[in-house]
Amino acid sequence: MKIVTEHITILNEELVLTNQRAIYWNKESALILSDLHIGKTAHFRRHGIPMPDDILQKDLRRLKELINHFNTRRLIIVGDLFHAKANSDMDTFKTWLKQFDDLSLVLVKGNHDRQSQRLMDELNIHVESTLIIDPFIFIHDPSDKTTKNFTFSGHIHPGVLLKGKGKQKLKLPCYQVSENQIILPAFSLFTGLNTLRNKTDVVSYAFTDTAIFRLQ
């Protein structure tokens, strides 16, 4: 796995965008991501839809490499850490977490995060509906309203559609950065892309396995 980075500064805070669908915040030693959707593949299999067993494992391997690469002390998950009710994927995640003794997890609750507080306590995950760490606010749903606060959010799985000659089209995940918010791409590789919400006042940082592109 190759980790490519793009450094940006928001409100005097240095943020490191990666091509692995997460942002590193230097001051807080925090990795910020959204929409991991743990339990999605097991949920589909339970309902008779065949899914490869290694989708979650690949996501967790990427996350581990990012944690180690940045020497991360805190994970800030901006919603939809989980996808469905408790299933076998939760056990996989529980086992995976045991390798990190000093890692703090904060979950900003998303629309899919319907697990019990008992499970959150068992996994030592601190849950908030809105998280404020100066100078940023972390919420799951992007806001369409202009505010004085700068927010991080996820939920919509943003992407860009690139068109080439001969009717060639390419969809890429991206970070959408505007004056008052960043919308993160879905961390899980098992998600679709929403390419319909790009606005003129948004800078999109699209990426591949080997590069990051600034598009405006």
ZIGI-V393480 format. One record per residue. RES is the residue in one letter. PSI is psi as a letter, one per 40 degrees, with the letter a starting at -180 (999 if undefined). OMEGA is omega as a letter, one per 30 degrees, with the letter a starting at -180 (none if undefined). Layout:
# ZIGI-V393480
res=RES psi=PSI omega=OMEGA
res=RES psi=PSI omega=OMEGA
This chain:
# ZIGI-V393480
res=M psi=h omega=l
res=K psi=h omega=l
res=I psi=h omega=l
res=V psi=i omega=a
res=T psi=i omega=l
res=E psi=h omega=a
res=H psi=h omega=l
res=I psi=i omega=l
res=T psi=h omega=l
res=I psi=h omega=l
res=L psi=f omega=l
res=N psi=e omega=l
res=E psi=h omega=l
res=E psi=h omega=l
res=L psi=i omega=a
res=V psi=h omega=l
res=L psi=i omega=l
res=T psi=i omega=l
res=N psi=e omega=l
res=Q psi=f omega=l
res=R psi=f omega=l
res=A psi=i omega=l
res=I psi=h omega=l
res=Y psi=h omega=l
res=W psi=h omega=a
res=N psi=d omega=a
res=K psi=d omega=a
res=E psi=e omega=a
res=S psi=f omega=a
res=A psi=h omega=l
res=L psi=h omega=a
res=I psi=h omega=l
res=L psi=i omega=a
res=S psi=i omega=l
res=D psi=f omega=l
res=L psi=d omega=l
res=H psi=f omega=l
res=I psi=h omega=a
res=G psi=e omega=a
res=K psi=d omega=a
res=T psi=d omega=l
res=A psi=d omega=l
res=H psi=d omega=l
res=F psi=d omega=l
res=R psi=d omega=l
res=R psi=d omega=a
res=H psi=f omega=l
res=G psi=e omega=l
res=I psi=h omega=a
res=P psi=h omega=l
res=M psi=i omega=l
res=P psi=i omega=a
res=D psi=e omega=a
res=D psi=e omega=a
res=I psi=d omega=l
res=L psi=d omega=a
res=Q psi=d omega=l
res=K psi=d omega=l
res=D psi=d omega=a
res=L psi=d omega=l
res=R psi=d omega=l
res=R psi=d omega=a
res=L psi=d omega=l
res=K psi=d omega=a
res=E psi=d omega=l
res=L psi=d omega=l
res=I psi=d omega=a
res=N psi=d omega=a
res=H psi=d omega=a
res=F psi=e omega=a
res=N psi=f omega=a
res=T psi=h omega=l
res=R psi=e omega=a
res=R psi=h omega=l
res=L psi=h omega=l
res=I psi=h omega=a
res=I psi=h omega=a
res=V psi=f omega=l
res=G psi=i omega=l
res=D psi=f omega=l
res=L psi=d omega=l
res=F psi=i omega=a
res=H psi=d omega=a
res=A psi=a omega=l
res=K psi=i omega=a
res=A psi=h omega=l
res=N psi=a omega=a
res=S psi=d omega=l
res=D psi=d omega=l
res=M psi=d omega=l
res=D psi=d omega=l
res=T psi=d omega=a
res=F psi=d omega=l
res=K psi=d omega=l
res=T psi=d omega=a
res=W psi=d omega=a
res=L psi=d omega=a
res=K psi=e omega=a
res=Q psi=e omega=a
res=F psi=h omega=a
res=D psi=d omega=a
res=D psi=f omega=a
res=L psi=h omega=l
res=S psi=h omega=a
res=L psi=h omega=l
res=V psi=h omega=l
res=L psi=h omega=l
res=V psi=h omega=a
res=K psi=h omega=l
res=G psi=i omega=a
res=N psi=d omega=l
res=H psi=e omega=a
res=D psi=g omega=a
res=R psi=e omega=a
res=Q psi=i omega=a
res=S psi=i omega=l
res=Q psi=d omega=l
res=R psi=d omega=l
res=L psi=d omega=l
res=M psi=d omega=l
res=D psi=d omega=a
res=E psi=d omega=l
res=L psi=e omega=a
res=N psi=f omega=l
res=I psi=h omega=l
res=H psi=h omega=a
res=V psi=h omega=l
res=E psi=i omega=l
res=S psi=d omega=l
res=T psi=h omega=a
res=L psi=h omega=l
res=I psi=h omega=l
res=I psi=h omega=a
res=D psi=h omega=g
res=P psi=f omega=a
res=F psi=i omega=l
res=I psi=h omega=a
res=F psi=h omega=l
res=I psi=i omega=a
res=H psi=d omega=a
res=D psi=h omega=l
res=P psi=i omega=l
res=S psi=h omega=l
res=D psi=e omega=a
res=K psi=i omega=l
res=T psi=h omega=l
res=T psi=i omega=l
res=K psi=e omega=a
res=N psi=i omega=l
res=F psi=h omega=a
res=T psi=i omega=l
res=F psi=h omega=l
res=S psi=i omega=l
res=G psi=b omega=l
res=H psi=d omega=a
res=I psi=e omega=l
res=H psi=g omega=a
res=P psi=i omega=l
res=G psi=i omega=l
res=V psi=i omega=l
res=L psi=h omega=l
res=L psi=h omega=a
res=K psi=h omega=l
res=G psi=a omega=l
res=K psi=i omega=l
res=G psi=f omega=l
res=K psi=f omega=l
res=Q psi=h omega=l
res=K psi=i omega=l
res=L psi=h omega=l
res=K psi=h omega=l
res=L psi=i omega=l
res=P psi=i omega=a
res=C psi=i omega=l
res=Y psi=h omega=l
res=Q psi=h omega=a
res=V psi=h omega=l
res=S psi=a omega=a
res=E psi=d omega=a
res=N psi=e omega=l
res=Q psi=i omega=l
res=I psi=h omega=l
res=I psi=h omega=a
res=L psi=i omega=l
res=P psi=i omega=l
res=A psi=h omega=l
res=F psi=d omega=a
res=S psi=h omega=l
res=L psi=e omega=a
res=F psi=f omega=l
res=T psi=i omega=l
res=G psi=i omega=l
res=L psi=h omega=l
res=N psi=h omega=a
res=T psi=e omega=a
res=L psi=e omega=a
res=R psi=f omega=l
res=N psi=h omega=a
res=K psi=i omega=a
res=T psi=d omega=a
res=D psi=e omega=a
res=V psi=h omega=l
res=V psi=h omega=l
res=S psi=h omega=l
res=Y psi=g omega=l
res=A psi=i omega=a
res=F psi=i omega=l
res=T psi=a omega=l
res=D psi=e omega=a
res=T psi=e omega=a
res=A psi=i omega=l
res=I psi=h omega=a
res=F psi=h omega=l
res=R psi=h omega=a
res=L psi=h omega=l
res=Q psi=999 omega=none
